[in-house]
Amino acid sequence: MMIGGPAMVIKRFILLSLIMLFMHRESKAQESIVPFPYYYEPIPTLNTMDGVPLRLDLGEYMAGVSAEQVSKISYQFLDREAMVFQDPRNPFKIAIAYPWGKPGLRIFPLRFEFKDGKRSDFFIACHVLQPGDRKTESLIRLLPYEKRTNTKNKTEEYVFYYYDETNKKPLDAKSIRVLLGNERMIHNISMEENKIVVPLPEGVLKGQILRVFVNPQSDKADIEAFAWESSEGKKPFTLDWNNSILYYVFTDRFQNGNRANDNPSKDSRIISEANWQGGDFPGLLSRIKEGYFQKLGVNAIVLSPVNNNAEGVQLERKDLWTTSFHGFWPKSPRETDPHFGSLDELKSLIQTAHSHNLKIILDYPVTHVHLDHPYFKNHPDWFTLSEQQSSPGSVDTPSSPGLFQSFLPLFNFNNTEVREQVISDVLWWLETTDADGLWYRHSRIVPAVFWKDLDKAVREKIEVPSRKKIYHYTDGEYSFMSAVREGFGTQTLDLGEMDKNIRNMSGLYGAFSIKAPCFDLGNVSRFITLCQEKPGNAESDKRSFDLLSLAMVYILTQPGAPIIFYGDEIGMPGGEYPDNLKPMRFAKDLSEPEKQVWEQTARLARLRLDHKALRAGESITLSASKDDLVFLRCDFSEKILCAFHRGDTGANLEVNLPLPFQKIKKAKSLLHQGRSKIEKGRISLEMPPRSVDFFLLEGGD
């Protein structure tokens, strides 16, 4: 039987030819080998040992064989851009990733040599994605439906619902693949009409992800859904970042706790906004102790760079002289900046944060140093200076995703000594401070070989011995940030287009990637200022605060770990850098609109933590237009409909519920801004101007 037409036949012929070049099967032992993906970079196509194509998003592949069976694993490097290494925790797990690989097909042959003398060869075929490659077909869906307990068999049954509104592709058991954790392919599934039932022993899913794939059309990407259970309280080695809300603290601007270390510059060329303002570790510590972050609903803090920075002032751009208050001019590898406090004070801060159930991520300038740094003075051959850095003030600010200034030479990471030294410094900061992870800006200008070496070193030196998971964040979701600012801020983008762009971008990463939705990271004007048409005008200001609330609610309803940049929870104003980095203000200094934004942010953060569907459920767009966006977040326990209306007048929306939920009878408002009515699988929403509401869907099968 021919499937997929002539074009598909040609593709398969080419792929088969490639396979013949690299493969020679000499035993049937390969049938016991089950590849499994678990990495954060986009590699969507994997071919299993039985020849059935399984297109996946991620790039770490686990061979389902034991050390007792296999004596050796070997592989051939076919692509210098690839990152290929063995996991020190499990030598039979091989990771392959293309952080910035060019789009196209890659093929990796791997050989397993067994102790009985036999061997098995197989290959992994990877295709690097481009934006828009992984578009979701809205008419064909696979959704988490319900979780059932089978007391007789002592199992938990996870039920997924497949539906095709075109009625062209009935569910075929041969098109289903189910993967658990890093190790197993699940075969004992059953079908109840269009429902896929996956039974697991009680508690097995804790700390793992169950992924279900259906490929109704063999020439297109698989449809995927997953089940996920929190590991917190069971496996301290794992932190579920989908449970996290991050808060970026700009240390110098947050809270002054020790005025003796302020030491602002007295240079007459510098403006106040570009000078030291006195924020420090003791000040942040006091806010942790008083419970500011817990009250806000935050459970992880990203701390701006803490390294000791160059003194004096520099010309960062035309007519702008600044100090190193932002922390991006490191002049020593293993010292804190005295403006912030001592190393002991930083360690105490992190220890106290942990006691308050807060994780700490350090923003770490990995790409460059200041000219005063001993590495540059002693090893000038370790560095490069691009043409764009030839004159002061010619490029972007240090907190932006652009290039650097002429006084900030870049590491040459093609030099082995450079990689070893920088990695040694990274390990020192992690081990000495007990931080939970690092944030690396400008990561895309760093070659893949550094990230490969860093990942390996962190696993071997810290994660394996201490059983502590270290998290690496690279850059920010700048494309996501731009889309939200244009959708809710300037409104130059329809909400429908905003949603489409964000979903296409999300398709570049897999289900295991931790996305970081945000609308500000300190390198752009403040969101509230972006929205203001007439600053100081009461009606204009109200409209701006309404739009800010919409944007804040939106990022808190997105998959991943949302980031709140300090001050955005109160609607802090500010133009371009450095005006956007004003000192933080707290309760007694806030206006009524600012207090309302803070309270709404805290309320939404708590709602996110209280409702698993908002953290890790599937996200399905139901309706999107110029001023309106309605999507569903659903998992096995609940279904929450999220409705946004940015228009200056009210609106009545009519939305069809997905086919599996047509029998829903009730929609309970969680924010009490809108009204709803459900009839025959269709929900009617009455939305006030510039409003948002969540509706918990209840009743029905």
C-alpha positions as CSV (number, residue, x, y, z in Angstrom):
1,M,0.0,0.0,0.0
2,M,1.4,3.4,-1.0
3,I,1.1,6.2,1.6
4,G,1.9,9.8,1.1
5,G,2.1,10.0,-2.7
6,P,5.1,10.2,-5.1
7,A,6.8,12.9,-3.2
8,M,6.7,10.9,0.0
9,V,8.0,7.8,-1.8
10,I,11.0,9.9,-3.2
11,K,11.7,11.2,0.3
12,R,11.7,7.7,1.8
13,F,13.9,6.4,-1.0
14,I,16.5,9.1,-0.3
15,L,16.3,8.4,3.4
16,L,16.6,4.7,2.8
17,S,19.7,5.3,0.7
18,L,21.2,7.3,3.5
19,I,20.4,4.5,5.9
20,M,22.1,2.0,3.6
21,L,25.3,4.1,3.7
22,F,25.5,4.1,7.5
23,M,23.8,1.0,8.7
24,H,24.6,-2.7,8.6
25,R,22.4,-4.8,10.9
26,E,24.0,-8.0,12.1
27,S,21.6,-9.0,14.9
28,K,18.1,-8.6,16.0
29,A,19.3,-7.2,19.3
30,Q,18.4,-3.7,18.1
31,E,14.7,-4.4,18.8
32,S,15.4,-3.9,22.5
33,I,16.9,-0.5,21.9
34,V,14.4,2.4,22.5
35,P,15.7,5.9,21.8
36,F,14.2,8.6,23.9
37,P,14.6,12.4,23.7
38,Y,15.3,14.6,26.7
39,Y,17.0,17.9,25.9
40,Y,16.2,21.5,25.4
41,E,17.1,22.2,21.8
42,P,15.0,21.7,18.7
43,I,15.7,18.3,17.0
44,P,12.3,17.1,15.8
45,T,12.9,13.9,13.7
46,L,13.9,10.6,15.2
47,N,13.7,7.2,13.4
48,T,13.1,4.3,15.7
49,M,14.7,0.9,15.3
50,D,11.7,-0.7,13.6
51,G,11.9,2.0,10.8
52,V,8.7,3.8,11.9
53,P,9.4,7.6,11.8
54,L,8.8,9.3,15.1
55,R,9.2,13.1,14.8
56,L,10.3,14.6,18.1
57,D,11.3,18.0,19.4
58,L,14.2,17.2,21.7
59,G,17.7,15.9,21.4
60,E,18.9,13.6,24.1
61,Y,18.4,9.9,23.2
62,M,18.3,7.1,25.8
63,A,19.1,3.6,24.7
64,G,16.9,1.2,26.6
65,V,19.6,-1.4,27.3
66,S,21.5,-2.2,30.5
67,A,25.2,-2.1,31.4
68,E,25.1,-5.9,31.7
69,Q,24.2,-6.2,28.0
70,V,26.4,-3.6,26.4
71,S,30.2,-3.4,26.4
72,K,30.7,-0.3,24.2
73,I,28.8,2.5,22.5
74,S,30.5,4.3,19.6
75,Y,29.4,7.0,17.2
76,Q,30.7,9.0,14.3
77,F,30.8,12.8,14.1
78,L,29.2,13.8,10.9
79,D,28.6,17.5,11.8
80,R,31.0,19.8,13.6
81,E,28.2,22.0,14.7
82,A,26.6,19.2,16.7
83,M,27.0,18.7,20.5
84,V,27.5,15.0,21.1
85,F,28.4,13.6,24.5
86,Q,27.7,10.8,27.0
87,D,25.9,11.6,30.2
88,P,28.3,10.9,33.1
89,R,25.3,9.7,35.2
90,N,24.5,7.1,32.5
91,P,27.1,6.2,29.9
92,F,24.4,4.6,27.7
93,K,22.6,8.0,27.3
94,I,23.9,10.1,24.4
95,A,22.9,13.7,23.9
96,I,22.9,15.4,20.5
97,A,21.9,19.1,20.1
98,Y,22.2,22.0,17.7
99,P,22.0,25.2,19.6
100,W,22.3,27.3,16.5
101,G,22.6,24.7,13.7
102,K,21.6,25.6,10.2
103,P,18.2,24.1,9.1
104,G,18.5,20.8,7.4
105,L,18.8,17.0,7.8
106,R,21.5,15.5,10.0
107,I,22.2,11.7,10.3
108,F,24.1,10.1,13.2
109,P,25.0,6.4,13.1
110,L,25.5,4.7,16.5
111,R,26.9,1.3,17.2
112,F,26.1,-0.9,20.3
113,E,28.6,-3.7,20.9
114,F,27.1,-6.4,23.1
115,K,29.1,-8.6,25.6
116,D,27.9,-11.7,23.7
117,G,29.9,-10.6,20.7
118,K,26.9,-9.3,18.7
119,R,26.5,-5.7,17.6
120,S,23.7,-3.5,16.6
121,D,23.8,-0.3,14.5
122,F,21.1,2.3,14.2
123,F,20.8,5.9,13.3
124,I,19.2,9.1,14.5
125,A,17.9,11.4,11.8
126,C,17.6,15.0,12.9
127,H,16.1,18.0,11.2
128,V,16.8,21.5,12.6
129,L,13.7,23.6,12.7
130,Q,13.1,27.2,11.5
131,P,10.4,29.5,12.8
132,G,7.0,28.4,11.6
133,D,8.1,24.9,10.7
134,R,6.1,23.3,13.4
135,K,2.6,24.7,13.0
136,T,-0.3,23.3,14.9
137,E,-3.2,21.9,12.8
138,S,-6.2,23.1,14.7
139,L,-8.5,20.6,13.2
140,I,-6.6,17.6,14.5
141,R,-6.0,17.5,18.3
142,L,-4.6,15.3,21.0
143,L,-5.6,16.5,24.5
144,P,-5.2,15.3,28.1
145,Y,-8.7,14.2,29.0
146,E,-8.9,12.6,32.4
147,K,-7.0,10.7,35.1
148,R,-8.6,7.6,36.5
149,T,-7.7,5.3,39.4
150,N,-8.0,1.5,38.8
151,T,-8.2,0.1,42.3
152,K,-8.3,-3.5,41.1
153,N,-5.0,-3.2,39.2
154,K,-3.5,-0.5,41.5
155,T,-2.8,1.7,38.5
156,E,-3.4,5.3,37.5
157,E,-4.9,5.6,34.0
158,Y,-4.1,8.7,31.9
159,V,-6.6,9.2,29.2
160,F,-5.8,11.2,26.1
161,Y,-8.5,12.3,23.6
162,Y,-7.8,12.3,19.9
163,Y,-10.2,14.0,17.5
164,D,-10.2,15.0,13.9
165,E,-12.8,17.6,12.9
166,T,-12.2,16.8,9.3
167,N,-13.2,13.1,9.9
168,K,-10.6,12.1,7.4
169,K,-8.1,10.4,9.8
170,P,-9.6,7.9,12.2
171,L,-7.4,6.9,15.1
172,D,-5.1,4.0,14.2
173,A,-3.3,2.2,17.0
174,K,-0.2,1.8,14.7
175,S,0.3,5.5,14.7
176,I,0.6,5.8,18.5
177,R,3.8,6.0,20.4
178,V,4.0,6.4,24.2
179,L,7.2,7.3,26.0
180,L,7.8,7.5,29.8
181,G,10.6,9.4,31.4
182,N,14.1,8.9,29.9
183,E,13.9,5.1,29.6
184,R,10.8,3.3,28.5
185,M,8.4,3.0,25.6
186,I,5.0,2.0,26.9
187,H,3.2,-0.7,25.0
188,N,0.3,-1.8,27.2
189,I,-2.0,1.0,26.1
190,S,-5.6,0.5,25.2
191,M,-8.2,2.4,23.1
192,E,-11.8,3.4,23.9
193,E,-13.1,4.7,20.6
194,N,-11.0,8.0,20.3
195,K,-9.5,7.8,23.7
196,I,-6.0,6.5,24.4
197,V,-5.7,4.9,27.8
198,V,-2.2,4.6,29.3
199,P,-2.0,2.6,32.6
200,L,0.9,3.2,35.0
201,P,1.6,1.8,38.5
202,E,0.6,4.3,41.2
203,G,3.2,7.0,41.7
204,V,5.4,6.1,38.8
205,L,4.8,9.4,37.0
206,K,6.0,11.5,40.0
207,G,8.9,13.6,38.7
208,Q,8.6,12.3,35.1
209,I,6.8,13.2,31.9
210,L,4.6,10.9,29.9
211,R,4.5,11.8,26.2
212,V,2.0,10.5,23.7
213,F,2.5,10.9,20.0
214,V,0.0,10.3,17.2
215,N,1.0,10.5,13.6
216,P,-2.2,10.5,11.5
217,Q,-0.4,11.8,8.4
218,S,3.0,10.2,7.9
219,D,4.4,13.1,6.0
220,K,3.7,15.6,8.7
221,A,4.9,16.2,12.3
222,D,3.5,14.1,15.1
223,I,0.7,15.5,17.3
224,E,1.9,15.4,20.9
225,A,0.3,15.6,24.3
226,F,1.9,14.9,27.7
227,A,1.2,14.1,31.3
228,W,3.3,15.5,34.1
229,E,3.3,15.1,37.8
230,S,5.3,17.3,40.3
231,S,8.3,15.7,41.9
232,E,8.6,18.2,44.7
233,G,8.5,16.4,48.0
234,K,9.6,13.2,46.5
235,K,12.8,13.7,44.5
236,P,14.8,16.7,45.8
237,F,17.2,16.2,42.9
238,T,14.6,17.7,40.6
239,L,13.0,21.1,40.6
240,D,9.9,21.5,38.5
241,W,10.4,24.8,36.8
242,N,6.9,24.8,35.3
243,N,5.9,25.4,38.9
244,S,8.1,28.5,39.1
245,I,7.5,32.2,38.7
246,L,10.8,34.1,38.4
247,Y,11.5,37.6,39.6
248,Y,14.5,39.5,38.2
249,V,16.1,41.7,40.9
250,F,18.3,44.6,39.7
251,T,20.4,44.7,42.8
252,D,21.5,48.3,42.7
253,R,18.0,49.5,42.2
254,F,16.0,47.2,44.6
255,Q,16.7,48.0,48.3
256,N,19.4,49.8,50.1
257,G,20.4,47.9,53.3
258,N,23.8,49.3,54.1
259,R,24.5,53.0,53.2
260,A,28.1,52.6,54.1
261,N,28.8,50.7,50.8
262,D,26.9,53.2,48.5
263,N,29.9,55.1,47.2
264,P,28.3,56.8,44.2
265,S,30.6,58.4,41.5
266,K,31.2,62.2,41.9
267,D,32.0,62.6,38.2
268,S,30.2,65.7,36.9
269,R,29.5,64.1,33.5
270,I,27.2,61.4,34.9
271,I,23.5,61.7,35.4
272,S,21.8,60.3,38.5
273,E,20.0,57.4,36.6
274,A,23.5,56.1,35.5
275,N,25.1,56.3,38.9
276,W,25.1,53.9,41.9
277,Q,21.8,54.1,43.8
278,G,22.7,52.0,46.9
279,G,20.8,48.7,46.4
280,D,22.7,45.8,47.9
281,F,22.6,42.2,49.3
282,P,21.5,43.3,52.9
283,G,18.6,45.3,51.4
284,L,17.4,42.3,49.3
285,L,17.9,40.0,52.3
286,S,15.5,42.2,54.3
287,R,12.8,41.9,51.7
288,I,13.2,38.1,51.6
289,K,12.8,37.9,55.3
290,E,9.7,40.1,55.4
291,G,8.1,37.8,52.8
292,Y,7.8,40.2,49.9
293,F,8.3,37.5,47.2
294,Q,6.1,34.9,48.8
295,K,3.3,37.5,49.1
296,L,3.7,38.3,45.4
297,G,3.6,34.6,44.5
298,V,7.2,34.4,43.4
299,N,9.4,31.3,44.1
300,A,12.6,32.0,42.3
301,I,14.8,35.1,42.0
302,V,17.2,36.0,39.2
303,L,19.9,38.2,40.6
304,S,21.7,40.8,38.4
305,P,25.5,40.2,38.0
306,V,27.3,40.2,41.3
307,N,30.9,40.1,40.1
308,N,33.3,42.9,41.2
309,N,33.0,45.6,38.5
310,A,35.3,48.2,37.1
311,E,35.4,51.5,38.9
312,G,34.9,55.0,37.4
313,V,32.7,55.9,34.5
314,Q,32.6,55.0,30.8
315,L,31.0,56.4,27.7
316,E,28.4,53.8,26.8
317,R,26.8,55.7,24.0
318,K,26.8,59.2,22.7
319,D,26.6,61.7,25.6
320,L,25.9,59.0,28.1
321,W,28.5,58.4,30.8
322,T,27.7,55.6,33.3
323,T,29.1,53.6,36.1
324,S,29.0,49.8,36.3
325,F,25.9,49.8,38.5
326,H,24.4,47.2,36.2
327,G,27.1,44.6,36.9
328,F,28.2,44.0,33.3
329,W,31.8,45.3,33.5
330,P,33.5,42.4,35.4
331,K,37.1,43.2,36.5
332,S,37.8,40.1,38.6
333,P,36.7,36.5,38.3
334,R,35.8,35.5,41.8
335,E,34.9,38.5,43.9
336,T,31.6,40.2,44.6
337,D,31.2,43.9,44.0
338,P,31.7,45.9,47.3
339,H,28.8,48.1,46.3
340,F,26.6,45.1,46.7
341,G,28.3,43.4,49.7
342,S,30.7,40.7,50.6
343,L,30.8,37.1,49.4
344,D,29.7,36.0,52.8
345,E,26.7,38.3,52.6
346,L,25.8,36.8,49.2
347,K,26.1,33.3,50.6
348,S,23.9,34.2,53.6
349,L,21.3,35.8,51.2
350,I,21.1,32.5,49.2
351,Q,20.9,30.4,52.3
352,T,18.1,32.5,53.7
353,A,16.3,32.4,50.3
354,H,16.4,28.6,50.4
355,S,14.9,28.6,53.9
356,H,12.0,30.7,52.5
357,N,11.5,28.2,49.6
358,L,13.1,30.6,47.0
359,K,15.6,29.5,44.4
360,I,18.4,31.8,43.3
361,I,19.6,32.2,39.7
362,L,22.7,34.3,39.1
363,D,22.9,36.5,36.0
364,Y,26.5,35.7,34.9
365,P,28.4,37.7,32.2
366,V,30.0,34.8,30.5
367,T,31.0,36.4,27.2
368,H,33.3,39.2,28.2
369,V,35.4,41.1,30.8
370,H,36.4,44.7,31.3
371,L,39.9,45.9,30.2
372,D,40.9,46.1,33.8
373,H,40.3,42.3,34.3
374,P,43.5,40.3,35.1
375,Y,42.6,37.8,32.3
376,F,42.8,40.5,29.7
377,K,46.0,42.0,31.2
378,N,47.8,38.6,31.5
379,H,46.3,36.8,28.5
380,P,45.4,39.3,25.7
381,D,45.5,36.4,23.2
382,W,42.4,35.0,25.0
383,F,40.2,37.8,23.6
384,T,38.9,39.3,20.4
385,L,37.6,42.8,19.6
386,S,35.1,43.0,16.7
387,E,34.9,45.9,14.2
388,Q,31.6,47.0,15.8
389,Q,33.4,47.6,19.0
390,S,36.0,50.0,17.6
391,S,34.6,53.2,19.1
392,P,33.0,54.0,22.5
393,G,29.2,54.4,22.5
394,S,28.8,52.7,19.1
395,V,26.7,49.8,20.2
396,D,23.9,48.7,22.5
397,T,23.8,49.0,26.2
398,P,25.3,46.2,28.3
399,S,21.8,44.9,29.3
400,S,20.7,44.5,25.7
401,P,21.0,41.4,23.5
402,G,23.3,43.3,21.1
403,L,27.1,43.5,20.9
404,F,29.4,45.1,23.5
405,Q,31.5,48.2,24.0
406,S,35.1,48.7,23.1
407,F,36.2,48.5,26.7
408,L,34.6,45.0,27.0
409,P,36.8,42.5,25.1
410,L,35.1,39.2,24.1
411,F,36.4,35.8,25.1
412,N,37.7,33.7,22.2
413,F,35.9,30.4,23.1
414,N,37.7,28.6,20.3
415,N,40.7,28.7,22.6
416,T,40.8,25.6,24.9
417,E,42.4,27.5,27.8
418,V,39.6,30.1,27.7
419,R,36.9,27.5,27.9
420,E,38.6,25.7,30.8
421,Q,39.2,28.9,32.8
422,V,35.6,30.3,32.3
423,I,34.1,26.9,33.2
424,S,36.3,26.7,36.3
425,D,35.0,30.1,37.3
426,V,31.4,29.1,36.7
427,L,31.8,26.0,38.8
428,W,33.4,28.1,41.6
429,W,30.4,30.5,41.8
430,L,27.9,27.6,41.8
431,E,29.8,25.5,44.4
432,T,30.8,28.5,46.6
433,T,27.4,30.3,46.8
434,D,25.1,27.2,46.5
435,A,23.1,29.1,43.7
436,D,20.5,27.0,41.9
437,G,21.6,28.1,38.4
438,L,23.0,30.7,36.1
439,W,21.6,33.1,33.5
440,Y,23.8,33.7,30.5
441,R,23.1,36.7,28.2
442,H,24.4,37.0,24.6
443,S,24.6,33.2,24.5
444,R,24.2,33.0,20.8
445,I,27.6,34.6,20.1
446,V,29.3,31.7,22.1
447,P,30.2,28.6,20.1
448,A,28.5,25.3,20.8
449,V,31.7,23.7,22.0
450,F,31.7,25.9,25.1
451,W,28.1,24.9,26.1
452,K,28.9,21.3,25.5
453,D,32.0,21.4,27.8
454,L,30.1,23.5,30.4
455,D,27.2,21.1,30.6
456,K,29.5,18.2,30.9
457,A,31.5,19.8,33.7
458,V,28.5,20.9,35.7
459,R,27.0,17.4,35.5
460,E,30.2,15.7,36.5
461,K,31.4,18.1,39.2
462,I,28.1,19.3,40.8
463,E,25.0,17.5,39.7
464,V,26.1,13.9,40.1
465,P,28.1,14.2,43.4
466,S,25.5,16.5,45.1
467,R,22.4,15.2,43.5
468,K,21.4,18.8,42.8
469,K,20.0,20.0,39.5
470,I,21.6,23.2,38.1
471,Y,19.6,25.2,35.7
472,H,21.0,27.2,32.8
473,Y,19.0,30.0,31.3
474,T,20.3,31.5,28.0
475,D,19.2,35.0,27.0
476,G,15.5,35.8,27.3
477,E,12.4,35.2,25.3
478,Y,13.1,38.4,23.2
479,S,10.8,37.4,20.4
480,F,8.0,36.5,22.8
481,M,8.7,39.8,24.6
482,S,8.4,41.8,21.4
483,A,5.1,40.1,20.4
484,V,3.5,40.9,23.8
485,R,4.7,44.5,23.7
486,E,3.2,45.0,20.3
487,G,0.0,43.0,21.1
488,F,-0.9,44.6,24.4
489,G,1.3,47.7,24.5
490,T,1.5,49.6,21.3
491,Q,-1.3,47.5,19.8
492,T,0.4,47.5,16.4
493,L,-0.2,43.7,16.3
494,D,-3.6,42.0,16.3
495,L,-4.0,39.6,19.2
496,G,-4.6,36.9,16.7
497,E,-1.3,37.6,15.0
498,M,0.5,37.9,18.4
499,D,-0.9,34.4,19.4
500,K,0.1,32.9,16.0
501,N,3.7,34.3,16.2
502,I,4.2,33.1,19.8
503,R,2.9,29.6,19.0
504,N,5.1,29.3,16.0
505,M,8.1,30.4,18.1
506,S,7.2,27.9,20.8
507,G,7.2,25.2,18.2
508,L,10.9,25.6,17.8
509,Y,11.4,24.1,21.3
510,G,10.1,20.9,22.8
511,A,7.8,20.0,25.6
512,F,10.8,19.7,28.0
513,S,12.2,23.2,27.2
514,I,11.6,25.7,29.9
515,K,10.3,28.8,28.2
516,A,10.5,32.1,30.0
517,P,7.5,34.3,29.0
518,C,8.1,38.0,29.8
519,F,7.6,41.5,28.4
520,D,10.6,43.3,30.0
521,L,14.2,42.4,30.8
522,G,15.7,45.8,31.4
523,N,16.8,46.6,27.9
524,V,13.6,48.4,26.7
525,S,11.4,51.1,27.9
526,R,8.9,50.2,30.7
527,F,5.7,48.6,29.6
528,I,3.5,51.2,31.3
529,T,5.4,54.0,29.5
530,L,5.0,52.2,26.2
531,C,1.2,52.3,26.7
532,Q,0.8,55.9,27.7
533,E,-0.6,58.1,25.0
534,K,-0.8,61.2,27.3
535,P,1.3,60.8,30.4
536,G,-0.3,62.5,33.4
537,N,-3.8,62.3,31.9
538,A,-6.1,60.3,34.2
539,E,-8.0,58.4,31.5
540,S,-4.8,57.7,29.6
541,D,-3.1,56.4,32.7
542,K,-6.1,54.2,33.6
543,R,-5.9,52.7,30.1
544,S,-2.2,52.1,30.4
545,F,-2.6,50.3,33.8
546,D,-5.4,48.2,32.3
547,L,-3.2,47.1,29.4
548,L,-0.3,46.4,31.7
549,S,-2.6,44.1,33.7
550,L,-3.6,42.3,30.6
551,A,0.0,41.7,29.6
552,M,0.9,40.6,33.1
553,V,-2.0,38.2,33.3
554,Y,-1.1,36.9,29.8
555,I,2.5,35.9,30.7
556,L,1.3,34.3,33.9
557,T,-1.0,32.0,31.8
558,Q,1.7,30.8,29.5
559,P,3.6,27.5,29.7
560,G,7.0,27.7,31.2
561,A,8.5,29.9,34.0
562,P,7.2,33.5,33.7
563,I,9.6,36.3,34.5
564,I,8.6,39.5,36.3
565,F,11.2,42.2,35.9
566,Y,11.5,44.2,39.1
567,G,9.0,47.1,39.2
568,D,6.6,45.8,36.6
569,E,4.4,44.4,39.3
570,I,3.6,48.0,40.3
571,G,3.6,49.6,36.8
572,M,6.9,51.4,37.3
573,P,7.4,54.0,34.5
574,G,10.6,54.7,32.5
575,G,11.8,55.5,29.1
576,E,14.9,54.2,27.4
577,Y,18.0,53.0,29.3
578,P,18.9,54.1,32.0
579,D,15.6,55.9,32.7
580,N,13.9,52.4,32.8
581,L,16.0,51.4,35.8
582,K,14.6,53.6,38.6
583,P,14.9,52.6,42.2
584,M,12.2,50.2,43.4
585,R,9.3,51.5,45.4
586,F,7.2,49.5,47.9
587,A,3.7,49.7,49.5
588,K,3.8,53.0,51.4
589,D,5.2,54.8,48.3
590,L,2.7,53.4,45.8
591,S,-0.3,55.1,44.2
592,E,-3.7,53.4,44.2
593,P,-3.3,52.2,40.5
594,E,0.1,50.8,41.4
595,K,-1.3,49.0,44.4
596,Q,-4.1,47.5,42.3
597,V,-1.6,46.2,39.7
598,W,0.5,44.6,42.5
599,E,-2.5,43.0,44.1
600,Q,-3.7,41.7,40.7
601,T,-0.3,40.3,39.9
602,A,-0.1,38.6,43.3
603,R,-3.6,37.2,42.9
604,L,-2.8,35.8,39.4
605,A,0.5,34.3,40.6
606,R,-1.4,32.5,43.4
607,L,-4.0,31.3,40.9
608,R,-1.2,29.9,38.7
609,L,0.3,28.1,41.6
610,D,-3.1,26.8,42.7
611,H,-4.2,25.5,39.2
612,K,-1.9,23.0,37.6
613,A,-3.6,23.5,34.2
614,L,-2.3,27.1,34.1
615,R,1.3,25.9,34.8
616,A,1.7,22.7,32.7
617,G,-1.6,22.0,30.9
618,E,-2.0,21.9,27.1
619,S,-2.7,25.3,25.6
620,I,-5.2,25.5,22.7
621,T,-6.3,28.7,20.9
622,L,-10.1,28.7,20.5
623,S,-10.7,32.1,19.1
624,A,-8.3,35.0,18.1
625,S,-9.1,38.3,16.4
626,K,-7.9,41.9,16.4
627,D,-8.9,42.7,20.0
628,D,-9.8,39.3,21.4
629,L,-8.0,36.1,22.4
630,V,-9.6,33.0,23.9
631,F,-7.5,29.9,24.7
632,L,-7.9,26.8,26.8
633,R,-5.4,25.4,29.3
634,C,-6.3,21.9,30.3
635,D,-4.8,18.9,32.0
636,F,-6.3,15.7,33.5
637,S,-7.8,17.4,36.5
638,E,-9.2,20.7,35.2
639,K,-10.0,22.8,32.2
640,I,-9.6,26.6,32.3
641,L,-10.7,28.9,29.6
642,C,-8.8,32.2,29.4
643,A,-10.4,35.2,27.7
644,F,-8.7,38.5,26.9
645,H,-10.3,41.6,25.4
646,R,-8.1,44.7,24.8
647,G,-10.7,46.9,23.2
648,D,-11.8,50.3,24.7
649,T,-15.4,49.2,24.5
650,G,-17.1,46.0,25.8
651,A,-17.5,42.9,23.6
652,N,-19.7,39.8,23.4
653,L,-17.7,36.7,22.3
654,E,-19.0,33.4,21.0
655,V,-16.6,30.5,21.2
656,N,-17.0,26.8,20.3
657,L,-15.5,24.4,22.9
658,P,-13.2,21.6,21.6
659,L,-15.0,18.4,20.6
660,P,-14.0,16.4,23.7
661,F,-15.6,19.1,26.0
662,Q,-18.8,19.7,24.1
663,K,-20.8,18.4,27.1
664,I,-19.4,20.9,29.6
665,K,-22.3,22.5,31.4
666,K,-20.9,25.2,33.7
667,A,-18.2,27.9,33.5
668,K,-17.2,29.4,36.8
669,S,-15.4,32.8,36.7
670,L,-12.2,32.9,38.7
671,L,-11.5,36.7,38.3
672,H,-15.1,37.9,38.2
673,Q,-14.6,40.4,35.4
674,G,-16.7,38.7,32.6
675,R,-19.9,36.8,32.3
676,S,-20.5,33.5,30.6
677,K,-23.2,31.2,29.4
678,I,-22.8,27.7,27.9
679,E,-25.2,26.0,25.6
680,K,-24.7,23.0,23.3
681,G,-20.9,23.1,23.4
682,R,-20.8,26.9,22.8
683,I,-19.8,29.5,25.4
684,S,-21.0,33.1,25.2
685,L,-18.8,35.6,27.0
686,E,-19.6,39.2,28.0
687,M,-16.3,41.1,28.4
688,P,-16.0,44.7,29.8
689,P,-13.4,47.1,28.1
690,R,-9.8,46.0,28.5
691,S,-10.6,43.0,30.6
692,V,-9.5,39.4,31.2
693,D,-11.2,36.5,33.0
694,F,-10.6,32.8,33.6
695,F,-13.5,30.3,33.5
696,L,-13.2,26.9,35.2
697,L,-15.2,24.5,33.0
698,E,-17.1,22.0,35.0
699,G,-19.7,19.2,34.4
700,G,-20.2,16.8,31.5
701,D,-18.2,13.7,30.7
